[in-house]
Amino acid sequence: MELRTLRYFVAVAEELHFGRAAGRLHMSQPPLSRAIKQLETELGATLFDRSPGGVTLTSVGAVLLDEARALLSQADRVRRRVAAAAGATAITVGILGDSTDPGATRLAAAYRRRHPHAEVRVRETDLNDPTCGLRAGAVDVALTRGPFDETGLAVRELRTDPVGALLRADDVLAGRDSLKLADLADRHWFRFPEGTDPRWQAYWNGGEPREGPVVRAVRECRQAVLWNGTVGMTLLDHEPGEGLTVVPLTDMPPSRMVVAWKEGSTNPLIRSLVEIAVAAYEDRARTGKPAKPARVRVPAA
């Protein structure tokens, strides 16, 4: 039995309702129902009596609830003792540009549940450093986007997102169903400051050298478009803001959302965050995909 599945079971047993339990776990209901059904199959016993009004525990379910609570409590004690022994009581997480990402929200909730006593510091960083201060030691782990120089870093992909051209709503191209990079060849693009990782700069400039205003933050990108008619790329599903629109770019590869940390790190809080991040993004509501068991292979320190 996976500890994660036991956490699912305890949530349903305490809420006595799959919908409320799913909300408490920050996940959609179908994968939760499947996980509980799979647990019942593995145990060869029914854990809940189901009805339109909710669920009630069977006698077998009541026994498992006591045992599951004890196991989860012991697991939490183990994590706390290991973290304390390693001198790890705090972690700094770097987030690039937009901390409203729903995947990050699910990750934060899951991390709080696993490490209720750990201090988590969040550092939201500008667009000119895709590692969010990781190389400089300003953060322990980064939730960011590639591509960038990965030398000395460990990187796990969390998901990919299609991109589009960010345009003013009254732009002559704003009404198009899709665009190609060639359609924007004669435009001014927003650019990042000198010294920005060249791989990062090249991706967000469509692989070509560009002319245009220098920006450091998402808000500055939007203002450059509003005030100057500048163009650039953004995530297709991001709300562009009033007076702006996003048109899909059909010849650009999707943007990679990643979690990154320094190779050789021995901080157990970092390893735990990576594991939870992979699971949280796999369970993202927009795809409807169930989260996989939290047996995530993280490269050994």
Phi, psi and omega in degrees: 000135177278141175302324181297318179295323177296324176296319176301313182300314181299320179299314179294319181295325181278326180274333184054037179195125183293322180296313179294321179296319178298318177297319178297325181272358181058048178217169178277159187288320184305313179294330177294314179298319179296319180297317180293320178298318178296321178297318178297321178296316180297322182277342182069032182209151176275128183263333182228141166269120187261141176214165180303334182273352181148210181222157173229150180287138168280173177297324176293319179298323180295321177295314181297325180300314178299314182292320181295318178299318180294316180297316182293323177296318178295319178299319179295321178296319179300313181300317182295318181292319179296317180297319180294319180296328179275000181074020184256107176237354182214157179214143177248123183251125176267134180235130184272118165072301191227103183274007180271003181304129182297330177296321178293326178296316178295321179298315180300317181295316180294322181292321177299320180295321183280325183232068185296340183256358179280141175271122180250117176259137182246131179237106177275128190243162180284171185283352182277356176227093182294346176271000175061028181088012182296315181294326182279354181083011180284335178226161178268329183209148184236134168259107193212196181228143174269177002269155173202170179295117184262011180303126178079003182242152169256135187225133174237131177284134179259321177189171173236148182229133176294154182240164179214174178274129176272119186229157170291146185298335180264010177296147182296340180264356188294334182272000182287149176287329179201164179223163169242161181303326180299332179293342184248012188298326185265011183264159168279134179249151170285143184234164179260160185299157176301137182098351176296144180314122185297329178292319178296311180302315183297320181298309186285352172255016176067025176079009182232150171293138185233160172247144178155182183289150178271133180232158181233345185220161180302319180297322178293324176301312182295320180292325178298323178290314182297315187277325189245354185072016176299156173238167177183187181250150175211171177291140186295327184264007175281138176290116187286336183104165183298135178084002182235161175213162179236128179246130182303140173257115188278344182248025175246134175293154181293159178278135182266119171274127185225162167246135185226147177207167183285134175302141177087001180297136179250006180290116182295335178293328177290312180301319179295319180296321179298314180300314182293322180298314180300315180293318183296320181283331176293332183265016185301140187294332187293333180267340184072009181279138176290149176288143177278159177305149188280037173265072184265131179276113175253131181308134182297146179291000000 
